[in-house]
Amino acid sequence: MFSRIWQIFQSTLAAFFGVQSDRNRTQDFQTNSPLPYIVMGIVLAIVLVVSLILLVGQVLS
């Protein structure tokens, strides 16, 4: 279970930065449901926005 979540995290993070390999992308599209990737993408986007808000708050204070 953890290895699957880790694989989804790695794949989503690589896609986030645009460095996803063709082999991994092909493997991701062979899954039954895109829902785990969508959820992980939303979570990573929220983490990115919150991190940027905290970073800017620290710099400005």
N, C-alpha and C positions, 0 to 999 in steps of 0.2 A: 504493500500500500504506500509506504513512504517513498519507495523508489519511483513509483508512478507519479506521485506529487512532485518529487524532485525533478523528474524528467519534464513534466509540464512547466515547472518553474524555469528550468534552464532554457527550454524551447521558447517560452514566452519572453523571457529576458533577452535572449539572442534576437528574437524578432523585433523587440522594442528598440534595439540599437541597430537593427538592419544588418546583422552579421550571421544570420541563420544559414546553415549549410543546406545545400540542395537535398542531401540524403536525409537530414533531420526533418526538413520541411515535407518531403514525400512521406516519411513515416508518420508525421503528425496528421496529414490529410487522410491517412488510412484508418484513423480511429472512427468509432461509431458516432460520437457526439462532439460537437465543438464547444459545448457548454463549459467543460473544465478550463479550456483555453480562454474563453470569454471572461469567466469569473476571475481567473488569474490575471488577465490583462487589466481588468477593472481594479483589482487589488493593487497591482503594481503602479497603476496610474495614480491612485489615491496616495500611495506611499511616496511617489515622486513629488506630488503637489505639496503634501504635508512637509516633506523634507525641505523643499525649496522655501516654503513659508517660514519654517524654523530657521533656516540658514540666513535668509534675508533679515529676519527679526534679530538674530545675533549680530549680524554685521551692522545694522542700523542702531543698535543699542550701545 
